[in-house]
Amino acid sequence: MNKHSSYENHEFKFREIKNKDYNLIKQWIMKSSIRDTILNSDYSKITRRKWYRNYKKDEKLLIYIVEEKQVYGMPIGTTAIRIIDDDVVEFMGFVIGETKAKNKGYGMKIIELTHKIIFNKINSKYSYLQVNCNDRHAVKTYISSGYKINSFIEKEDKDIYIMRAINKNKKMDL
């Protein structure tokens, strides 16, 4: 997967993060309920240079800025995926960071475009994610976008669902 990729449809452009995006992403994530999972970084202890250098070294991690094209014409959030192997991609989540863009239905649309990357560009057999069981809105959104609860774990004293979506266009080995 090319680290310098961008993807778009009529409504969004996903572009790979740049070093200059650090402060914007930090601001969005610090306001977000998933700040501990999307980038797995403690922003109070990591410098921009180190954060970006670590990202560039990690060939399996892809983080995109989500630019909304029709209404706001600006970045509204971020989405991240990690390629585990040829068949599996972890959808690390998304953040709609711009307050004015929240509750507009963008979440489902961001997941849909992220799925096109996972299932059409990467050609993964399935995608999985981890979500806090208490985040009912997120669980409902993921179920509506094709994820099913696959298992349950306890992680750092939180109850977590492992959810999975299958690439319906790819033959599965049984």
C-alpha positions in Angstrom: 0.0 0.0 0.0 1.4 3.3 -1.0 2.0 5.6 2.0 1.5 8.7 -0.3 -2.0 7.8 -1.5 -5.1 9.9 -1.5 -8.6 8.7 -2.2 -11.7 10.7 -2.9 -15.3 10.5 -3.9 -17.8 13.3 -4.6 -18.0 14.4 -1.0 -14.6 13.6 0.6 -10.9 13.6 0.0 -8.8 11.4 2.2 -5.2 12.5 2.0 -2.3 11.1 3.9 -1.3 13.0 7.0 1.6 15.5 6.9 3.9 16.7 9.6 2.0 20.0 9.7 -1.2 18.1 10.6 0.1 17.2 14.1 -1.5 20.1 16.0 -4.9 19.7 14.3 -5.0 16.0 14.8 -3.9 16.4 18.4 -6.6 19.0 19.0 -9.3 16.7 17.5 -8.2 13.6 19.3 -7.9 15.3 22.7 -11.6 16.2 22.4 -12.5 12.7 21.2 -13.8 9.8 23.1 -11.4 7.5 21.2 -8.2 9.5 21.9 -6.6 6.4 23.4 -7.0 4.2 20.4 -6.8 6.0 17.1 -3.1 6.8 17.2 -2.0 5.0 20.3 0.1 7.9 21.3 0.3 10.0 24.5 0.4 13.5 22.9 1.6 15.2 26.1 4.9 13.2 25.9 5.7 13.0 22.1 7.0 15.7 19.9 5.7 16.4 16.5 9.0 15.4 14.8 9.1 12.1 16.7 5.4 11.4 16.1 5.7 12.0 12.3 9.0 10.1 12.1 7.4 7.1 13.8 4.4 7.2 11.5 6.6 7.3 8.4 8.6 4.3 9.6 5.5 2.2 10.3 4.7 1.0 6.8 1.5 -0.8 7.9 -0.1 2.3 9.5 -2.1 4.6 7.2 -3.6 7.8 8.7 -5.7 10.1 6.5 -7.0 13.6 6.9 -10.7 13.7 5.9 -11.4 16.8 3.8 -15.1 17.5 3.2 -15.5 19.0 -0.2 -19.1 20.2 -0.6 -20.2 22.1 2.5 -17.2 23.1 4.5 -14.3 22.7 1.9 -11.9 21.9 4.7 -10.5 19.1 6.9 -13.1 17.8 9.3 -11.5 14.8 10.8 -9.2 11.8 10.5 -9.3 8.1 9.9 -6.7 5.4 10.4 -6.1 1.8 9.4 -3.4 -0.7 10.1 -2.6 -3.5 7.6 -2.1 -6.7 9.7 -1.4 -9.0 6.8 -2.6 -9.7 3.2 -6.1 -10.7 4.5 -6.7 -8.6 7.6 -6.8 -4.8 8.2 -7.5 -3.2 11.5 -9.8 -0.2 11.2 -8.4 1.9 14.0 -11.3 4.3 13.9 -12.2 7.8 12.8 -12.6 11.2 14.5 -14.8 14.0 13.3 -12.9 16.8 14.9 -14.7 19.9 13.6 -17.6 20.6 15.9 -19.8 22.0 13.1 -19.4 18.8 11.1 -20.6 16.5 13.9 -24.0 14.8 13.8 -24.3 15.3 10.0 -24.1 11.7 9.0 -20.4 11.9 8.0 -19.4 9.0 10.2 -21.1 6.4 8.0 -19.8 8.0 4.9 -16.2 8.1 6.2 -16.5 4.4 7.1 -17.9 3.6 3.6 -14.9 5.3 1.9 -12.5 3.7 4.4 -14.1 0.3 3.4 -13.4 1.0 -0.2 -9.7 1.5 0.7 -9.7 -1.7 2.8 -11.7 -4.0 0.5 -11.0 -2.6 -3.0 -7.5 -1.0 -2.8 -5.9 -3.3 -0.2 -8.1 -6.2 -1.2 -8.4 -7.5 2.4 -10.6 -10.4 3.3 -11.9 -8.6 6.4 -11.5 -5.6 8.6 -11.8 -5.6 12.4 -12.0 -2.9 15.0 -12.1 -2.5 18.7 -14.8 -0.4 20.3 -15.8 0.3 23.9 -19.0 -1.6 24.7 -20.4 1.4 26.5 -20.1 3.6 23.4 -23.6 2.6 22.1 -23.5 5.3 19.4 -20.3 3.9 17.9 -21.4 0.3 18.2 -24.6 1.1 16.4 -22.8 3.0 13.7 -20.4 0.2 13.1 -23.2 -2.4 13.0 -25.0 -0.2 10.5 -21.9 -0.1 8.3 -21.5 -3.9 8.1 -19.6 -4.8 11.3 -20.7 -7.7 13.5 -19.7 -8.3 17.1 -17.1 -11.1 16.9 -15.8 -11.3 20.4 -15.5 -9.5 23.7 -12.4 -8.7 25.7 -11.4 -6.6 28.8 -8.7 -4.1 28.0 -7.3 -1.7 30.6 -10.4 -2.1 32.8 -12.8 -1.5 29.9 -15.1 -3.8 28.2 -14.3 -4.0 24.5 -16.1 -5.5 21.5 -14.0 -6.9 18.7 -16.1 -6.3 15.6 -15.5 -7.6 12.1 -16.7 -6.7 8.6 -16.1 -9.2 5.7 -15.2 -8.3 2.1 -18.3 -9.6 0.3 -16.4 -9.5 -3.0 -13.6 -11.8 -2.0 -13.8 -15.5 -1.7 -13.2 -16.7 1.9 -11.3 -19.8 2.7 -13.3 -22.0 5.0 
